[in-house]
Every structure is written in C-alpha cells, then in structure tokens.
Amino acid sequence: MKPMNLLFIMSDQHSNKILGCHGHPIIKTPHMDRLAERGTRFTDAYSQSPVCVPARASIATGLYVHENKNWCNAHSYTGEIKGWGHRLQEGGHHVLSIGKLHYRNETDPTGFDEQIIPMHVVEGVGDLLGSVRDQIPLPVRHKGKTLSERIGPGESTYTKYDSDITEKTCGWLRTEAPKHQDKPWCLFSSLVCPHPPFIAPPEFYALYNPEEMPFDKGVGDEDFKRHPWVEEQRNCQFFDQHFRNETRKIAIASYFGTTSFFDDNLGKIMRALEETGLDQSTRVVYTSDHGENLGTRGLWGKSNLYEEPAAIPMIIAGPDIPEGHVCTTPVSHVDCYQTILHGVGLPLNDKEKSMPGRSMFEIASNHNDPERIAFSEYHAMAAATGAFMLRKGRYKLIYYVDYKPELFDLEADPEETINLVSDPAHKDTLSDIEQELRKIINPEKTDREAKASQAAIIEKHGGREAIIQQGGFGNTPAPGEKPVFAAGP
C-alpha cells in the first residue's frame, strides 16, 4: 500500500447503533453512509474503555488501559508513553490536531507539532470525583441532573466549538496541507458532538419528531431488572431519575439531532478534501471514543460494557481500501496505532509488532475473521469494581470483579437481554471465554492496581471528603468556558 496522508476524524459519544449504514431506521447520517460506501465499515468495533480519557489514551498509545495506566478521567495522557504521533514526528511527518484531545494540557509532548483550539481535562487534573471508588454506595454525581435539563433545539458551546473545529479543519486542508508535500501528513480532527448537552441546532433537531422516538429496553421502566453492578452505577450517575417520558423523547431526538449535526460537519470536511484534490492522496479514518446508553436499561452516558456505550463506528476510506466493503472482523481502538503508521508508510519496530493492535488497512483487505478477540475494560466513574469485556465470535463476556458475570450470544440476542452465564448448555463457552480473558489480564489484580492509583490521586488532591464536598462538574467545558461544580441536588 502506497504511503499517503492520513485524516483521522473523531466524534465523541457516537454509538455504533446510531448510524444509517449500520441499519438504524431513524437516524440520518448521509455523509457517514457515503464514507462507508467509499471504503470499509467494521461492524464490530469497540472502545478500549467507554469513557473519554482512557479511550483517547489507548488510541494514542496503542495499548490497553491496564498497560498505559490511564485508568479514568483523572489519569490523563501526558506523552510519557510514546504514541503514534511521536513515531510520525521522528519520521519527519507533520502531525497536528484540531479540536478535542482530552489530554493533561497543551504543553506536554504528546506527539503533535501543532494543537489548534485543543480541549484538555479541567485544570490539568480532570474528574477527581470519578476516582472515588473505595466505598459502596458510590458518591452520587448530582451534576447528572443537567442532562435532563439541557435538551432540545438551540446552540450550545459544544455546537459552536464543533463549527469552529470544522471551519479550521477545512481551512487547514485548503491552505496549509499543500505546503506539506515532502512526506505524508497526519491531521487528527476531533469534534465533540453528539456528546451532551443534547442541544441540537434547530435545523437538525427538526429532522426528528420527539413523539416518534423509540423507547428501547428498560427506557422509563422503573421495574426493569438490572445487573447489580449496573444498578450501583445508575444510583451513582443519577441521570434517568430526573427524566419524565416526555423529556426522554426530547433527549433522544436531540441526540439524533446532534449526531446529524456532526454528520453535516463531517460532510463539510470531506468536501474540502475533495475540492482540493487531496482525496486522491489521503486516507480517512472515522471513529468515536465511545457510545451512548441513550436511556436503555435506565442508563444514560457511557461507563459500562454493553453494546450501546462500548461499540463504536469505525470506517476507513481512500485509495487502496476496498470500497463498499463490510468487514466483520472485530477491531478496537488499539488498532488505530498500527493503522496510522501503516497509512503514512512507517514500518513497525519490534516493540510495535508485539503490541495488541493490527493495521485496519490490512484487516480490511483480508478475509473476515469474526473469531478475532476484542477486549475492553472500565475502571472509571460510577464503577464499583473493575469491569472487563471479551468478545469472541458470537459470544460476549462482561466480567465484573466481585459480581457475577454476564454472557451474551450476540448472534441470537443482539440486544443483550438474556444472560447465559447460568445456562448449563453454555458452561464450556463461559469457561473458554474467561480463559481467553485471563490470558490478557488478571481482573482482580488489575482492579486493585487501578483503585490504588486512584486512591493516590485522591490523597494528593485533598482527600476523599474534600473531593466529594467539591462535587463534579459534568462535561469538560469548551475552550474559554469555566467548569461549574455541584456537590448536591
């Protein structure tokens, strides 16, 4: 494959289910659908950890969360572990970012020659409240109430930020990219939508009638039976308890609207690529950091390992990539490292060959391998204990430390409604998948390590009670906006 420029486009909180080309009956994503027609869409792509900072650190480093130790949103990436950006810089390639990174700060050497309007963690520290995981019940995150209040048509600082990111991305492609012709460049353009607040520009909100929004499993159902680990999470996050059925429908329509708004921005970026002729010398990767529960099981946000928050869109397109191809080989964030190096023409060194990822350009060009393992883990906000996911073939295991696991047959039960863990007919399957999990990780040991690291951060910043008293701030504010903490209702 000939070395070429690489444009990596990223959204925030976009679930793989909410994609036209994935088969969703309502969502309108024509530009993502067109991108998939021009290239390859992966049906089973996974976040390395369904929360912003750990997911983005895994994309940067090509390592699992337990390897890079970016456990939660208070363990932000600093560049100490070298990532693909550093490798490209060493090879003389121009590397820049536009938009959200969610690293520690702008001055750390994280592998970019330029950071244009970056978003990083609050005050270089991040979400300390999410590191308080030492006692059950977990401290209630009262800021969750704002999720049900900030919905509907309008503009937010996030939609304005995304418009700025899009404008600057298109501007760079038109005016700056032609200056870098000696070696392939890499542009990491990272937008924020459809991340909350679910406030959609009116023309995109108007695409969806709230009255026609579907209620998925457990939405608005107080009697819905949740796994005990998930119930602890719901009682900590405290999102759904503030909703009424009417506002749930508005929130779902708003999420669809912000998704279509992102899709429109992606379309503008792709037009700029085509109008400059760069589409002939540039490959594109599109993905998201994690998905969104969107009310299913009475949950909102991310933070668990069901398909809604853990499964993400993954599309690659451009020269030498199979067109209109649907690849059923599972992939995940750790594959982005090798994909980027492969795209710009850098060979893997011995260390990189031993890393868990593999170039998605290679995967797309080979026969489907649905038995390839996909792994994810979660140690962040609202997690009473560590949670681990292993996907192998049609089966998916979610392993919770100190709680019973869940086993799903995604072929027969794609909505994950039937837990097979106690079914004698699946005893061997459960044993096999847990053995595969333990080849990668010792869940109990890793849980202790994550909590010890989080306890050290808590102590460094004043201790448990001081952090709980300060409360949480909800979403990371857009550049120029200040965080607002809330410790109570």
FITILUM-52370 format. One record per residue: x, y, z of N, C-alpha, C, CB in turn. Coordinates in steps of 0.001 Angstrom, whole numbers, plus 500000, padded with zeros to 6 digits. Glycine has a CB too. Layout:
XYZXYZXYZXYZ...
//
This chain:
500841498817500000500000500000500000500883501241500000499045500001501217500615502163499088501433503353498942501250504294500139501088504075497637502341504834500699502201505812501795501427507043501326503595506235502331500507507497502171499690508662501849499383509467503110498386508231501160498844510668502902498357511466504016497248510702504742497846512845503522497058511052506016496012510399506780495207511443507550496612509352507740493903511442507340492967512309508049492162511444509003492032513082507057492379511670510299491708510892511335490614511789511925492728510395512452489356511424511682488225512215512162487558511473513312487207512494511017487310512213514383486761511576515579485575512365516105487835511446516665484553511640516522483425512236517227483507511820518690482060511803516592482518512222519472482511511911520904481134511377521280482874513171521761481107510160521787479882509557522320478912509127521209479186510542523257479442508676520093478607508205518988478546506682519013479154508709517624477398506153519301477200504705519355477127504116517954475927504366520136477701502943517795477680502259516510476261501979516030478455500964516601475338501804516969473952501527516604473308502717515898473146501160517843473756503932516210473091505140515713473789505605514440473099506270516791473640504809513405474337505046512150473472504481511020475771504394512158473206505304510008472339504859508928472828503596508257472203505938507911474115503546507917474650502392507211474767501152508103476002502732506635474574501331509412474529500182510317473120499597510374474995500586511727472160500323509783470803499801509732469811500481510646470827498385510047470206501603511276469257502279512157468106502842511331469955503407512962466867502646511763465718503021510934465370504506510938464537502260511379465940505282511858465540506681512010466668507654511706465038506920513407467861507373512184468950508350512124469310508704510679470184507809512853469630509952510459470044510443509145471518510824509201469174511658508698472362509976508602473810510206508562474308510008507129474560509245509549473872510829506190474220510587504777475702510660504478473515511569503913476444511511505187477868511663504869478689510491505413478403512986505438478321509999506595478983508797507100478635507607506225478585508523508562477384507539505776476972506443504900477769506488503588475445506518504613477956507683503058478728507824501814480189507434502040478641509274501281480743507813503195482117507436503508482246505921503541482559508045504854481246505251504126481272503788504178481184503192502770480116503260505052480391503816501901480287503333500520481617503464499790479197504103499762482390504498500138483689504725499500484779503832500072484094506174499649484494503167501183485547502391501842485006501177502552486292503250502823485541500928503750485203499741504531484627500144505878486438498844504724483505499528506236482899499730507562483076498454508369481380500112507449483528498624509601483693497492510507482425497360511357484964497671511411481806496202511297480535496012512003480712495904513507479840494774511492481874495425513943482097495150515362483375495822515836482163493635515621483263497123516091484397497907516586484100498320518021484667499163515683485131498351518852484925498587520281485851499661520831485126497305521050485286500423521762486081501348522559486971500542523493485172502328523360488190501048523716489065500341524652488595500525526085490507500828524509487880501620526327487267501872527630486203502940527402488339502328528718484939502672527717483872503607527358483801504842528260482554502895527397484825505647528179484887506965528814486038507708528143485088506864530394485955509039528130486806509818527219488305509600527379486521511253527403488859509917528549490313509974528709490989508625528474490655510474530093490545507537529105491196506256528839491102505811527384490600505202529716489942506039526754489789505657525349490784506399524481488363505931524864490917507702524713491806508515523881493274508181524141491555510003524137493603507808525361494977507391525658495314506083524949495177507235527176494336505180524849494574503928524131494736504167522637493432502949524379493964505110522089494145505460520683495553506003520454493088506495520237496015506850521373497335507470521230498468506459521332497520508541522280498356505542522294499486504657522606499399503285521959499591504487524081498200502874521525498040501525521008498088500469522090499090501243519993497877500871523336497955499956524476496605499850525179499036500421525467496394498703525814495214498557526666495325499498527869495054497082527137494204499767528497494176500692529633495069500191530773492732500879530135495048498896531054495870498383532156497356498411531810495447496956532512497681498643530531499083498771530138499564500216530212499282498232528731498711501163529794499171502564529838498814503267531148498576503341528675497944502636531971497583503132533322496769504425533289498845503362534144496158504745532158495237505887532113493850505374532496495222506572530682493671505169533795492525504423534307491192505142534134492735504124535751491190506457534310489925507177534378490149508615533928489332507130535813489143509457534065489247510832533584490093511732534476487883511417533452490712511163535509491706511892536294493114511336536052491359511823537790493239510420535107494539509860534720494769510185533246494600508302534977495017511435532946495085511882531558496446511589530921494790513369531479496425511491529612497633511185528847498593512372528861497273510809527398499871512083529130500888513130529240501963513043528160501540513064530595501958511969527398503013511768526404504206511016526950503467513087525868504160510659528246505292509916528827505470508578528116505078509687530346504356507907527837504398506728526973504275507228525537503250505690527332505260506949524742505258507471523379504157506827522550506617507242522717503521507646521709502434507165520877502746507280519401501179507915521187501711507071518588501917507121517141502354508511516680500639506712516415501921509562517373502332510909516989503836511103517095501625511929517848504424510554518162505874510648518332506609509915517203506290510071519700506072508742516842506719507969515777506674508728514454506044506593515620505549509387514189505449510156512961506387511357512993504010510613512736506485512003514143507406513137514263508844512687514025507278513797515650509212511551514611510573511029514422510849510724512949510782509761515269509798510363512226509963510052510811509874511271509906508936509058510396509740512464510498509710513679509710508360514043509133510664513563508626507279513435509633505936513731509154505332514887509965505037512472509243504554515720509320503863516796510017502614516216510681503494517961509037502471516467511984501378515896512770500688517025513521501898514798513759499396517160513332498679518201514067497311517721514491498549519461513224496768518407515511495416518128515972494597519406515885495419517567517422493310519229515635492358520330515702491178519838516527491907520810514264490929520495517675489786520134518492490144519353519740488834519350517687489215518521520177489299517854521474490366516768521491487955517255521839491251516849522481492213515782522759491937515124524105493639516332522729491619515933525104491353515460526464492584514817527091490201514466526458493763515413526792494999515035527458495172515951528677496231515135526478496365515917529305496547516722530520496581518213530214497831516316531234497366518596529231497465520017528896498067520165527497498326520782529954498221521394527085498712521687525744500231521654525643498212523030525306500911521717526782502371521822526747503085520477526825502838522690527872502415519434527296503044518113527335503402517653525925502111517086528012504512516940525768504910516451524443504121515202524052506417516148524415502943515398523506502036514277523225502042513837521761500633514652523621502995514326520992503143513820519633502535514679518552502557512493519550502288515957518847501742516865517835502665518055517636500337517343518233502872518418516378503614519639516071502770520868516378504054519649514600501465520740516176500528521831516443499298521262517139500130522568515126498749522038518071497430521757518628496584523010518402497508521367520168495597522907517558494752524041517215493443523936517995494485524096515681493084524972518715491921525050519628491692523730520372490649525426518839492692523262521140492531521983521824491627522086523053493884521446522232490991520992523386490288520829524666491039519784525476488780520410524455491367520139526718492036519209527618491248519086528920493483519668527901491699518211529809490955517975531043490940519237531910491568516794531823489937519345532742489740520530533574490936520758534485488463520394534407491522521944534374492615522403535238493816521459535231492114522566536655493963520691534157495073519749534059494955518574535007496354520455534316493796518444535635493578517395536644492497516419536198493191518020537995491351516951535775490276516085535314489237515798536373490838514806534823488559514686536211487409514328537037487837513536538272486400513521536219488142514261539343488574513602540575487453512793541217489091514632541562486228513292541134485107512581541762484954511178541186483802513367541576485277511017539918485186509699539299486215508709539810485327509829537830487240509217540516488260508336541101487871507829542481489586509062541188486799508360543041486345507932544375485512506673544193485512509065545106486160505531544370485512504238544112485771503244545237486001503655542785486060503765546434486515502897547516485400502357548396487480503633548361484201502928548314483101502500549183481807502437548392482947503453550386480952501489548780479613501385548202478607501748549291479341499940547628477623502616549021477341503179547703478365504228547284475959503787547688478562504334545976479448505346545430478818506725545612479747505068543936479626507783545724479058509124545888478207509522544686480174510151546097477041510070544959476118510464543894476693511640543104474733510833544481476607511537541797477074512610540915475857513495540579477752512024539595475629514494541428474423515307541326474369516144540057474318516205542517475513516389539436475535517178538213474781516477537080476977517455537794474503515198537272473772514451536264472399515024535959473629513041536698471859515795536882470543516399536664470516517272535417470138517223537874471633517922535111471658518854533972471441518143532638472987519605533939471668516814532594471454516089531344470002516203530897471846514614531504469075516115531846467649516169531515467155517584531291466841515526532608467955518573531676467541519971531569468053520640530294468027520744532776469191520212529813469815520844528652469574519988527418471333521055528882468351520050526896467932519247525752467081520111524825467145517983526212466893519630523607466025520326522671466790521112521620465115521245523416466077521957520851466727522734519790467463523939520349465699523190518760468549524327519697469303525505520110470775525360519786469122525756521594471554526217520390473011526172520255473630526013521631473552527449519552474727525327521702475499525193522939476943525575522652475410523741523512477750525688523697479175525958523471479819524795522705479909526189524823479261523593522846479800522448522112479487522537520613479238521145522686478269522902520255477965523012518824478765524152518195476448523236518604478943525241518934479764526345518422481224525907518281479663527577519356481697525146519259483072524629519215483257523715518008483412523867520519482284522830517765482384521927516622482381522683515296481242520926516648481593523742515215481591524547513992482958525179513769480505525637514060483597525606514859484935526199514765485961525143514352485340526840516114485864523943514956486775522853514602486638522516513115486491521599515471485395522441512653485147522111511253485719523183510335483645521944510999485475524436510671485988525538509852487500525521509782485514526875510402488145525294510930489611525288510958490180524056510251490115525338512408489492522934510339489937521738509618489865521969508112489084520513510013488735522497507649488585522779506214489610523822505757487149523272505905489834524831506597490806525862506255492212525305506147490774526968507280492578524417507071493927523828507017494090522983505756494199522964508277493069522203505427493156521370504223493317522221502974491915520485504093492666523373502937492692524213501735493967525053501614491488525127501729494495525503502756495618526455502685496952525913503183495280527671503470496936525033504165498186524581504784498652523224504277498021524520506276497713522326504023498100520985503589498993520996502349496866520163503313498728521875501344499601521888500157501050522243500455499066522858499151501319522819501636502684523184501994503492521983502495502665524271503054502807520865502747503476519691503319503419518549502303502810519264504676504273518633501303504266517644500230505499516745500242504163518339498899506428517010501159507641516200501183507381514811501746508717516893501997506519514755502769506150513476503364504668513526503725507028513159504623504017512361503795502606512367504184502399513022505555502059510937504202501343513799505662500986514415506924499860513625507588500573515883506713499652513910508880498542513300509611497799514398510362499048512190510594496520514535510084495664515504510763494638514758511604494961516445509742494647515037512908493703514444513855492645515504514153494426513954515180491476515382513517490401516355513688489335515742514581489799516787512314489180516303515789488362515660516813487251516595517275489228515233518008486009516248516920484845517043517282484200516501518551483832517062516135483246517239519101482670516894520402481287516250520284482579518136521266480465516697519363479122516110519235479222514663518758478249516939518255478230513831519152476978514133519853477032514066521375475944513209519391478184514292521962478321514330523423477347515349524028479780514679523822476773515050525216475913516041525876476647517361526085475415515503527225475930518498526156474463518569526264473777518213524955474032519963526701472625517540525070471867517169523885471041518368523415470954515946524174471752519364522934471139520548522344471560520581520885471557521871523099470579520424519995470879520313518572470485521594517854470154519104517954471329522080516931470909523217516110469526522959515532471926523484514977468655523972515522467229523762515177466991522992513891466545525078515066467783523260512833467528522579511567467801521080511654468376523192510470468666520663512584468940519239512756467978518602513756470383519031513214467599519348514784466573518854515705465271518617514954466350519849516868464973519476513990463719519388513239463615518118512395463575520596512347464735517434512201464710516192511440464001515073512177466110515767511106463789515244513488463278514162514325462102514642515167464388513612515230461011513915515098459826514216515897459930513478517223458521513822515143459997514208518344460117513524519636459042512465519876460063514535520743457843512710519368456755511754519581457004510421518879455445512345519098457875510429517905458157509208517153459422508495517639458291509534515680460031509010518682461266508405519163460980507058519829461979509348520146461791506049519517461562504712520093462050504634521530462262503638519253461337503880522321461804503558523670462386502154523618460640503662524736463679502061523901464369500781523848464219500070525190465865500973523490464881498952525332464736498109526518464979498880527814465691496936526436463979498858528677464115499457530007463975500951530059465408499103530565463756501629528940463655503082528967462385503482529702463668503669527534462531504245530771461385504726531527460684503656532344460412505341530605461278502486532470460657501367533195461330501200534553460756500046532374460648501643535598461238501572536941461378500135537434460395502368537924460614499212536842460667497810537271461674496983536467459288497183537152462392497628535556463361496901534742464468496338535634463957497821533645464803495075535440465800494401536270467188494589535687465478492905536401468040495227536454469419495474536035470387494591536822469782496961536219471510494323536205472590493619536893472987494447538122473826493387535936473320493822539250473653494588540470474772495607540284474046493641541564475799495267539495476879496228539229476333497442538494478013495570538405475444497194537537474846498266536751473897499097537609474102497692535538473207498450538528472313499189539439473113500148540311471506498212540328474278499717540784475151500621541551475550501826540689476424499867542049475840501564539433476225502645538529475078503636538350476654502078537168473881503138538149472729504006537942472471504880539174471485503168537616472648504310540350472422505080541575473505506119541832472335504149542756474646505950541198475732506934541303475577508027540248477105506243541152475368507636539011475281508606537921474038509483538054475271507886536573472919508908538442471702509673538730471281510550537556471908510537539963471214509938536386470739510627535191469235510416534989471511510141533960468858509139534843467498508825534421466445509229535447467383507356534140466832509285536708465874509610537761465289511006537606466531509486539111465931511860536843465452513235536651464577513376535401466639514192536556464448512302534635463679512381533391462204512032533609464283511448532341461356512548532726459996512077532521459942511493531111458935513238532720458915510727530812458841510133529473458886511194528382457568509304529332458250512338528618458256513411527632459669513930527391457347514550528085460421514141528465461779514669528299462724513601527775462304515224529624462438512334528064463254511268527477463162511305525957462811509888528004461960511484525445461768511523524000462479512729523386460273511560523662462417513874524067463107515067523572464618514839523577462745516306524431465113514201524636466553513943524731467022513007523624466899513347526098466237511969523323466614511041522260466613511747520911465662509835522232465568512549520658465519513319519415466689514287519326464197514083519309467058514859520452468181515809520478469501515097520191468253516525521846469675513890520745470890513121520458470977512807518972470919511816521282469841512400518392469831512152516953470180513439516204468447511613516498469650514575516676469934515850516020471404516225516089469106516945516642472036516029517251473466516357517367474309515378516558473911516341518847473832514142516405474540513181515556474480513623514095473938511762515715473308514071513647473188514559512270473970515852512069471717514779511910474063516668513122474889517875513058476357517498512873474710518731514335476829516507513634478200516039513430478374515515512012478560514944514452477405514741511543477489514175510196477617515285509158476255513304509896476896516386509349476980517505508410478380518119508443475914518576508742478961518228509622480324518747509723481324517807509042480710518950511197481124516507509227481987515547508533481862515734507024481626514090508930480639515982506554480441516216505127481193517436504624478976516373504831481226518497505424481969519699505037483465519400504927481726520833506054483966518619505885485389518265505855485705517422504622485786517503507138484821516473504318485060515629503146484973516439501852484054514473503109484092517422501800484019518272500599485305519062500419482819519237500686485850519559501530487115520290501440488220519380500924487505520875502809488226518138501361489226517171500909489084516933499404489086515836501686487848516801498961487600516524497544487861517742496663486169516051497348487438518929497122487604520138496311489068520511496106486874521295496956489932520120497053491358520402496924492098519301496171491974520588498294491397518215495856492037517084495207492808516194496156492946517568494148492752516517497456493502515735498438492900514348498652493558516479499763491668514152498233491062512828498389491808511769497588489601512864497960492597512201496590493371511250495781494676510837496454493672511852494422495046511567497519496317511261498196496151511180499719497370512325497847494916510988500176494640510987501610493668509872501959494077512346502057494000509102502957493081508111503502492402508685504750493829506784503836491194508230504982490391508756506076490025507632507039489121509445505539490145507911508326489652507017509378488601507791510158490821506510510325487432507200510351486424507811511226486072506852512360485149508190510421486058507394513581485626506604514729485159507546515830486770505682515238484775506971516953484378507738518135485080507154519345482830507726518330485106507904520451485799507388521628484969506355522384486160508528522555483653506471522312482735505519522950481336505851522476482831505571524521480363505076522912478987505311522524478172505978523611478347504028522139476861505723523593475911506380524499474771505412524813475356507705523872474444505268526091473352504378526505471999504853525999473314504264528018471780506150525992470563506776525479469288506215526136470490506586523971469355506026527438468181505620528201467970504128528309466991506217527605468662503319527499468462501874527596468858501389528981469274501133526513468049500465529507468234499923530863468139501003531945469586499223530962467569502154531611467516503257532570468852503936532752467027502764533896469723503856531737471070504410531823471269505464530731472133503288531699472086506456531050472496507473530072474006507634530171471761508847530320474600508248529176476049508413529181476732507158528676476548508756530582477912506888529232478701505742528790478908504810529995480082506202528179480151504420530296480540503861531593480187502408531847479936504653532638479688501668530845479532500228531022479882499546529710478082499862531476479805498232529682480347497481528553479286496811527678481286496442529062478043497269527793477032496844526839477331497462525466475613497243527330476642496977524445476937497425523087476701498921522899476097496653522098475670499476523552475344500887523329476527501813523615474164501288524196477196501714524769478356502585525008479692502022524551478446502890526450479805500700524435481115500100524151481380499926522664481224498762524835480340499742521849480518499545520411480520500898519708479404498630519833481466501085518817481678502387518170481692502232516659482995503028518648481392503321515932481577503269514480483059503237514126480897504473513804483397502533513060484767502521512545484686502365511035485626501368513194485121503409510335485084503424508874486432503900508358483933504334508346486953503237507355488176503683506686487874503815505190489371502681506942488442504836504584488167505068503161489358505749502506486892505924502976489434505621501195490509506266500446491179505304499494491536506849501389492228505754498813492923504911497847493413503595498454494092505666497262493257502512497717493726501166498073492878500487499141495149501238498549491753501073499519490887500475500534489659499889499836490469501531501620489287498653500147488111498048499497486869498930499638487830496662500094486181499183498536485011500059498540483726499269498789484913500817497212482812499897499540481534499265499814481671497960500574480804499024498537482770497809501292483063496558502000482560496637503434484579496258501980481976495564503900481542495448505291482375494348505921479994495142505406483200494717506887484147493783507498483627493350508867485557494427507626483517492050509075483003491516510337484109491117511312482122490322510063485350491377510944486442491130511881486395492177512999487821491162511148486324491773514261486302492763515349487589493582515385486091492067516700487438494875515638488569495784515801488304496652517019488791496659514522489326497397517426489161498279518589490160499426518501489351497490519922490116500285519489490966501473519484492454501157519374490722502267520727492888500044519939494326499756519899494813499506518478494646498547520772493895499243517551494288499031516157494613500339515444493185498303515412494241501474516045494483502758515374495978503055515234493800503891516146496780502644516206498223502908516188498857502325514926498902502319517448498675501027514736499284500377513564498669500876512262499126498856513658497389501231512294496713501739511107497346503048510643495218501940511386497604503946511574498183505244511227499603505079510684498188506174512453500406504269511371501772504057510888501779503423509498502551503174511870500918502444509315500827501779508019500408502774506937499830500605508083499444503623507266498916504557506281499946505533505750497789505313506870500808506028506635501802507012506193503101506356505738502094507996507313503204505041505904504351504326505359505479504060506326504881505067504235505196504038507644506236503737508630506180502266509019506081504628509882507296501546508933507303500138509337507239500011510857508558499428508797506682498914511327506608498668512761507961498192513275505512497633513082508359498689514445509557498159515085509180496921515893510229499233515994510169496299516520509917495030517231508905495211518362511233494464517799508993496319519085508056496560520178506630496702519646508460497819520962506498497416518555505165497646517984504553496370517423505238498700516890505387495477516949504888494201516440504292493341517551506008493442515743504742493580518790504239492792519915503039493437520599505340492583520925502648494612520156501500495292520746500206494627520287501502496791520372499097494878520987497858494130520683497185494490519373496884494337521770497480495656518802496761496107517620497322495593516309496749497576517590496556495871515269496928495462513916496342496479512939496421494007513595497001496733511844496529497717510886495160497337510335497530497870509750494218498271510435492884498017509882492899498034508361491889499052510402493905498645507767494036498561506310494312497114505895495169499497505805495142496431506662495410495017506391494179494167506678496600494523507228493527494430507818492351493647508199491275493738507129491797494124509549491052494960506607490009495164505602490308494429504308489839496640505318491581494211504015491977493590502742492042492071502820493322494125502303491884491526504012491952490081504192490558489495504418492875489731505371490487488192504467489214487522504717488705487885506119489366485979504571487386487946506254486798488228507558487204487176508584485278488297507451487465487635509788487845486744510885487001487094512111489379486860511206485728486686512117484852487044513233485287486459514566483461486600512940486236485503514555486716484918515804487835485742516442487199483505515558488269486801515780489299487652516382488770488232517697489721488795515403489619488288518689489199488739520015489205490260520098490109488148521098488169490798520705488118492218521061487996492315522574486922492953520346488751493237523158488832493361524617488621494809525021490193492847525144487917495005526122487714496344526660487660496244528182486410496995526089487893497367528844487872497373530317487421498735530808489272497022530903486930498769532064486404500026532602486715500126534097484873500130532359487332501267534488487735501497535876487392502912536344489231501251536034486452503550535724486269504990535934484980505285536707486249505724534585484470506481536497483338506982537268482186505987537290482865508309536701481581505860538481480386505042538704480641503545538561479307505452537743481890503109538649482204501685538592482594501205539984483343501403537570481740500408540597482031499908541945483291499048541948480841499101542488483462498270540892484671497458540713485028497477539230484460495979541231486192496944538920486596496881537525485676495980536717488026496394537415485412496383535477484607495580534558485417495316533297483263496292534215485273494124532738486087493690531602485216492987530581487228492763532063485449493269529318484676492665528239485602491895527308483893493740527457485161490714526920485870489975525887484855489468524885486696488804526489485065489828523625484209489379522534484985488344521730483752490579521630484360487189521553484961486136520737483857485478519933485720485086521617483912485661518627482872485097517787481523485697518128482830483586517931480526484849518273479171485325518552478947485644520030478165484293518102479920485295520880479722485437522321480485486626522898480148484168523028479903487165523916480491488318524601480360488116526104479806489649524159481488488205526784481531488096528247481777489470528843482632487098528706480980489828529846481266491003530662481554490488532064480068492046530652482792490664532486483271490138533768483384491288534766484646489412533600482682491161535883482716492177536934483436491609538155481278492644537308484441492306538643485109491872539867484106491938541014486367492752540171484005490846541784483125490715542963481640490614542618483332491892543881481296490506541352479904490321540936479848489178539922479313491643540327478683488588539738478539487557538725478708488164537334477173486860538852479286487416536413479471487935535048478184487862534235480575487158534330478250488411533028477177488298532052477759487712530778476503489678531781477006486803530168477413486171528919476268486307527924477797484668529137476561486856526764475542487076525754475927486417524435475312488569525552474923485882523757475068485384522391474580486503521475474258484031522158475523487280520914475142488456520146474510488112518800476345489326519928474666486869518368474009486470517125472527486197517367474691485223516528472226485480518431470830485162518750470153486268519545470755483862519527470944487054520258470406488064521173471217489354521066470412487541522632471123490057519939471965491244519740471665492380520720471797491751518333470492492352521349470151493401522310470606493075523735468658493636522299471284491956523925471848491581525231470779491570526330472979492548525617469736490803526096468642490706527062468640489392527835467325490870526354469400488403527372469389487083528009470797486740528481468858485992527030471001486748529790472293486397530369472404484880530451472471487041531773473373484329529746473533482875529639474499482312530664474005482509528258474934483123531603476023482697532477475647481494533341476446483845533363474373481313533661473949480176534495473334479053533685472959480637535536473397479165532372472824478154531493473814477004531327472454478764530116473465475789531788474401474655531681474859474402530244473752473394532232474016474735529275474377474489527883475530475372527422473175474710526990475802476442528170476872477369527787478034477347528790476315478792527670478100476297529587479168476183530582480551476185529932478985474909531406480715475417528862482016475333528198482371476657527507482018474184527173481369477290526926481607478593526284482079479609527309480329479104525581481412479643528454481804480568529517483232480306529968480850480453530706483573479050530163484922478688530600485963479096529560485009477179530871485661478826528308486592479157527219486843480661527140486046478647525876485780481462527201485943482907527049486618483505528275484586483580526812486320482976529460487011483500530642488501483156530597486376482940531930488842482009530085490259481667529922490939482637528958490412480217529415490244482982527867490802483949526925490998485306527610489883484096525689490048485688528433490164486949529173491390486935530075488896487206530007491589485844530776492687485769531744494052485610531075492452484613532698494075485301529786495340485361529047495793486809528877495196484682527667494831487716528843495126489134528663495347489822529991494004489818527908494590489439531012494547490236532235494129489392533428493592491414532070494610489772534598494096489245535863493122490296536394495268488936536910491814490090536260490859491143536605490968491630538046489471490654536360491121490708538977491157491098540392492408491914540713491101489855541290493540491487540197494781492215540423494720493605539782495974491422539867494183493679538575494089494952537880493136495900538596493635494737536443492059495374539125491116496197539890491804496824541091489913495360540350492599496032541791493335496565542957494333497632542524494073495427543705495015497396541425496013498356540944495363499684540555496777497775539745494239499606539852493547500824539442493083501616540665492346500483538538492500500935541621491976501633542800493102502222543656491127500677543644494237501539543711495374502088544453495890503357543793496501501053544555495957503356542472496400504549541748495411505692541943496567504242540249494133505391541921493113506416542130493134506946543559491734505861541804493379506065544521493472506499545916494633507475546103493643505283546849495729507240545396496882508141545493496542509520544927498096507546544750495811509559543827495392510844543253494442511572544198494716510633541881493519510839544799492571511442545739493313512068546914491562510390546246494271511329547450495046511837548592495852513073548189495993510740549138496409513056547006497207514190546518496383515463546422497806513866545156495103515328546147494255516494545926493307516785547087493458516303544672493703516388548284492966516819549467492155515770550178492083517885549100492070514579549603491375513510550292489929513328549841491409513764551755489390512191550236488071511758549783486968512765550093487731510437550410486886513197551334485784514068551732485855515421551026485792514270553245487060515933550838487204517229550161486733517130548708488677517711550214487037516009548070486632515841546674485121515669546559487347514635546050484536514898547477483081514724547465482386516050547754482650513658548496482930516814548666482332518112549006482399519077547812483051518730550231483487519008547051483593519854545859482595519430544791485015519804545292482354518132544670481399517619543704481989517474542315480205518510543649481106517248541370481532517071539987481140518253539128480944515802539413481722518322537923481454519450537035480705519037535768482754520125536658480358517782535636479656517349534432480589517276533248478505518283534123480241517963532169481034517907530939482259518808531031480180518308529734483352518371530419484509519252530288484110520463529447485720518499529647484315521671529955483879522854529207484691523061527934483978524091530083484037523667526951484724524045525719485758525120526034483715524548524646486790525264525203487802526305525448487156527667525684488777526391524265487613528329526758487082529641527115485945529597528098486634530342525904485389528405528346484284528234529280484830527671530593483185527299528683484222528043531729484678527610533037483820526437533556484637528790534028484443525494534284483654524407534861482808524905536037484576523264535318481645524302536209480776524613537339480554523323538117479413525239536866481031523297539360480943522111540195479604522094540938482123522061541193479111520881541209477893520717542001478092519552542957476648520485541087477909519803544260478090518761545269476770518222545791478906519293546419475651518857545456474365518415545967473275518636544944474026519136547256472035518255545304470919518389544366470715519836543929469639517855544994
//
